[in-house]
Amino acid sequence: MGTSVLTQPFPRVEGRVVCGEVPLEDLATEYGTPLYVYDLGWIRGRVAAFREAFEGAGPLLAYSVKANGNLTLLRELRALGCGADITSGGELYRAVSAGIDGSEIVFAGVGKSEAEIAFALDEGIYAFNVESRSELERIDRVATEKGMTARFGIRVNPNVLASTPHQYTATGHSETKFGVPWEETRALYRWALGRDALDPIGIDVHIGSQIVDTEPYVQALDRVLGVVTELRQEGVPLEYLDIGGGFGISYGHGPALDLESLAAQIVPRVVDAGLRLVLEPGRSLVGEAGAFLTRVQYVKSGGPKTFVIVDGGMSELIRPSHYGGYHAIEPAGPIGDREATTVDVVGPICETGDFLALDRPIPEPREGELLAVRTSGAYGFSMASNYNGRLRPAEVLVDGAEVRLVRRRETYQDLIRGEA
């Protein structure tokens, strides 16, 4: 097929959708469906785009493991120089198992347990991003008991309401569970200065996910930098500023965040403040690099609706049901001159909310045909479940013409493993 410079992942070549140089139909035939497919070449390009845009600040790219924690994918990201942003002990275990050094890991999340804190201290993580006074007191207690020093930054809630696609993905305003209230931040740093087991080296802000406008980032950053100035005057040795993630991508409609424009605003401010920049890209590195493949089982017409029933649903890809997320869907093989028709693409789960698309105009699928659900590399497999006794799908990673099975399909035995 040959190689070419592609401006979008999963192009249609000679009528067939391909990943790298491999037709998706060939992958589905080899590995079955439902199936997740990832384009490593696209991921490399996204990492390079972040590095180029923010190179003036020499950033730590702490990949957000929750977006997609496949072990092989984490190893590839480590090879590209990425660290990790984690939210649990399990994600920490994945990161270190992939060879990511603890000094390149930041630990977020509002509910860190004592065991998770101890694990992170043992692995020598770069910093905890702290979400409450109670959490910082717990970190202090655990670190004291272990005779260690815990590096941390406080996640400030700047009370900035960013425009995101769903209310669940806005995290930087005062009515969410995330971050330390604006007025409490300085007092908490002052308290930490008197604790031998705490080292307040940074400050963190994360305002939401799938943000496509630069202004909320700039607004939040300017508020935080004002606090940085005051804290330094009081002797707090701040070293890094973590602006979080949430960098929006295009799901086939609507804009994506302009990284160059954001960097032009962010980099000079962070450099002037003499801080190390930490970024937490997740979806923006792997989202567009993934496709979810599912095969049509039945086409069912009833009243005003046509239902395309496929073998993958909310147990494999929950974003449409949970967030109202949009994913472009199309036949993976030749379309010919078929006209678009409006259908509901639904899964096999016994829930009315089990759908991949509602009232979607697409070339009318046929029974047995393979569909490609685009932009599924983030929050796809990582949110998959065994609901209804479903087997979680296989995952494959494609690099040009090379294909690697990076997770086997589950078996029925996997469903009951661990049960008495």
N, C-alpha and C positions, 0 to 999 in steps of 0.2 A: 504493500500500500504506500510505503514511503513515509517520510516525516515531513512536517510542515510547521510553520510558526502559526499557532492558533490564538485567536483573540478571545475565544470562549471555550470552556471545556465541553466535552461530549458533542463535537460537531457531527453533522450528517455528511457522510462521505459515500458517494455512489448509492445514495438512497438509504443508507443504514447508519444508525447512530453508533459512534465508536468511542472507546476510551483509549487514549493514546493511539495505538495502531490496531486495536483489537475490537471487532464488532461486538456490541453488547449481546447480540443473539448467540454468538459463539460462547460467551461466558455463561449465559444462562443454560445453554445446552450442556456445558461441562460441569457446572457446579449446582444447577438446579435453581428453583425460585421458591420463596422470595430470596433476594440476594442483594447485598450491599457491595458496590464497586467504587473504588477510590483511584483517582488519577494522581500519582506521585509527582509527575512533571508539573502539574498545576500547583501543587502545594509548594514545590521548590520556588516557583515563580512568585507566589504570594509572600513567602518568607523574604525573598530578595527585595520585593517591593517595599516591605516594612523597613528593612535595613537601609535601603537607599533613601527613603523618605525621612527617616529619623536619625540618619548617621551622625549628624552634628552633635547629638546628645549621647552617642555611644550606648544605646539602650540595652537593657536586659529584656529579651523577648521571653516572657514567662508564659508559655503556651497553656491555655486554660484546658486542663485535662478533662473537665466535665463535658466539653463539647464532643470529644471522641477519644476514648482512652485505650484504643487498640494498641497492644504492646509493640507490634512491629512499627506502627505509625509513630509511636513515641520515640522508638529508637531512631527512625529516620529524621525526626525533628531534632533530636539530640545531635545527630551528625551534622545538621544544618546550623548548630550553635544555639538552639533554643533551650531555655530552662523550662520550669513548670510553675503554673498557678494551680494549687490544689485546694480542695474543700473538705477533705476527709482523710482518715488514716488509710482507707483503701486506695484513694488516688495517690497518696504518698507512696504506698507500696508499689503501685504500678510505675510511678515515675522512677523510683530508685531501681526497680527491677529492669527498667529500660536503660539504665546506666546514667541517668541524669544525676549530676552531683548535687548534694544537699545545698551547697553554697549558691546554687542557681534556682532554688525553690522558695516560693512565698506561699504562706498558708492562710487562706481566707476562710470565711464561713462563720455563722453566728453561734454554733453549738458545739465547739471543740470540747471533747471529753478529756479527762485527765490522762487516759491511756493514749489518746491521739497526741496530746501535748508532749508527753514523755517520749513517744516514738519520734516526733519531729525534732526534739532536742537531741536525741541520740544520733539522728541522721545529720545534725549540724546544719539545719536549714538556714537560709539567708535571713528570713524574718517572718514573724507572725504579723498578719494584718488584723488588728484587734477591733472587735465590734461592740464591746461594752466594758464597763468598770468591773463587773463580776468576772468577766473572762480574763481581764488583765490580772486581777487578784488571784485567780486560779493559776495562770501561767507563772506568776511570782512564787506561789506556794510550791508548785511542782518543781520549778527550777531550783528553788532553795533546798528542797529535799534531796535533789540529785547533785547538789553542789555545782550547778552550772549557771551560766548567764544566758538569758533569753533576749535575743534581739527582736525588736518589734517596731511597728508603726501603727498609729491609730487610724482606722478608717473613719474619716470625717463624713458626716451627712451634711452636705452643703445646702440642703433644702432647695435644690434645683430640679424642677420637673421637666425632664426631657421628653420630647415627643417620640414615643415608641409604638410599635404596632399593637400592643396589648397591655392592659393595666398591670399584668403580672411581670412585665419586663422593665418597668420603671422603678428604679431602686434608690434614687438620689434625693427624694423628697421626704418631708417629715412624717408622713403617714406609713412608711414602710418599716420593716423590722431591721433594716440594715444600717450599720454605722452608729457612731457616737454622736448624740445631739451637738449641734454647733456650739452651744454655750457651755458644754461640759468638757470640751476637748482640752483646753489649756490647763484646767485644774488637774486633769488626769495625767498629763505629761509632768506637771509639777510634782505630783505624788510619786510618780515613777522615778524621778531623779533621786529620791531618798531611799530607793530599794537597791540593795547590793546585787540582786539576781536579775535585774532588768536593765536593758540597754536601749534607750529610745532613739533608734537610728533613722527612723523614717516617718512618712505620713502618706496616707492612702485616700483616694477618692474614687468611687465607681458609681456612675449615675444611671446605668441601665444597659439594655441590650438592643441591638439592631437600630442604632442611632445613625441617621444619615445627614445630620446637620452639625457643623463644627461649633456653632455658637454655644450650646450647652456645655461642651467640654471647656471652652475658653472661660465661660462664666464661672464654672466650678473651680477651675485652676486658679483664676485670679483671687477667688475667695480664700482658697487654701494657702496661696503664697502670702497673703496678708497675715495669716496665722503663723507661717514659717518665720517671717521676720520677727514677730513678737516672741516666739519660742526661742529663737537663737539669742535674742537679747537677754533671755532669762537663763541661758546656759544649756539649752537642750541641744545635743550634738547631732542634728539631723544630717543624714547622709543621702537618702534617696527620697524620691517622690514617685509614687505609683498612681498613674491616672486610670488604672483599671483597663477595661476592654469595652465590649459592646459596639465595636466598629461595624457599622451596617454594610451588608452586601445586597446585591440585587437578586431577588427571587424570580426574575423573569418579568417583573413589572415594577415600575418605580425606580428611583435612583439608588446608588450606593454612596457611602461616605467617600469623599475625596481625600485620600490619605495625604497627598502633597499639600493641600490647603490646610489640613489639620496640623501637619508637622510645621508648616510655616508659622503657625500661631504658637504652637507648644514649645518647639525646640528653643527659640531664643529666650523665652521666659524661664525655662528650666536651667539652661546654661548660665544665664545671668544670676540665677539664685545659687549656683554652685552645687547643684544636686545631681545625683545619678537618676536617670529616667528609667522607670520600670513600666513596661507595657504588658497587658494580659490578653493578647489576641487568641481567640479560639475559633469561633464560627468563621471569622474573616480569613483564617488560614485554610480551613478544611471544608467549609460549607459547600462552596461551589464545586469542590473537587469530588463530591460524592453523588452517586445516582443509586436509587433504590429500584430494583427490577422486580416486577410482579407480573404474573401471567393471568390472562382473562380466563375465568372458569365458565361464566355464563353471561349472556346478555338478556336482560329481563325487561320487557316493556309492560307497564301497568298504568292505565289512566294517562295522566299528563307526563309521567316520568319514564325515562329509560335508565335502568340501572346496569352498570357494568360491574359485575361481581368478580373480584380478583382474589388471588391467593395470599395477599398481604394486606394488613389493615392496621388498626390502631395499636395492636400489640407489637408491631414492628416499627411503625412510624406514627407517633401520637400527636405530632405538632398540629396537623389540621384540626383534630378533634379538641385538643387541649388549649391551643393558642389561637385557633382560627388561622393557622399558618397557611400560606399559599405556596404550592409547589407546581411548577409547570409539568404537565404530563403529556406524553406523546407515544405513539407506537414506535418501538425501537427499530422495526424493519421498514421496508419501502411502503410509502403511503399511496403512491400513484396519484390518481386524480380524485381520490375520495374527498367529498365535501365534509366540512365540519358539522357536527350535530351536537346538541346540548344534552349532556348526560350527567348522572351522579356516578362517580367511581367509588365503590364501596367494598369493604372487606368482608371476611367470613365470620367476624366476631358477633356474638349475640348481644349487640348493643345498637340502638338507633344512632348513637354518636360515632359509630365505626365507619368513617369515610376518609378518603384521600382528597376528594374534590366534590363540590356540589355545584350543580347547574353550570358545568364547564363545557364550553364548545371545543371539541377536539375531533379529528378525523374518526368517524365511527369505528370503534374497535370491534374485532371479530373474536369469537370464542377460540381459545388457544393462542391468541396473539400475545406477544411480549410488550409490556408498557414500561417506559422509563420515566421515573419520577425524579425530576432534577433537584439540584441544590439540597441534597440529603446527607451530606457528609458530616454535618454537625447536628447534635441532638436527635439523631436517628437511632442508630443502634444503642447509643448510650442510655436512651430512655425506653428501650424495648423491654418487654416483659413476657412472662409465661402465662398470662391471663387466658382463660379458656383452654388451658393445657397446650398452648402453642409452643412450638420449638423455635427458639431464636435462630435467625438465619445465619448463613455463612457470610464471610467478608473476604473480598479479594482486593489486592493492591496491584495496580497496573503501572508499569514504568516503560513507556514506549511499546515494544512488542513483548516485554517480559511480564508474566502474570504469576503472582504468588498468592496462594491460599493462606490468609493470615488469621483466620478463625474458621474452624470446621463448623458445619451445621450441628446443632444439638440433636441428641437422640432421645427416645422415650426414657431410657435409663437416666439421662441427665435430669429429667423432670423430678425424679424421686430420690436423687442422690442426697444423702444427708438426713433423710427422714427415717424415723424409727418404725 
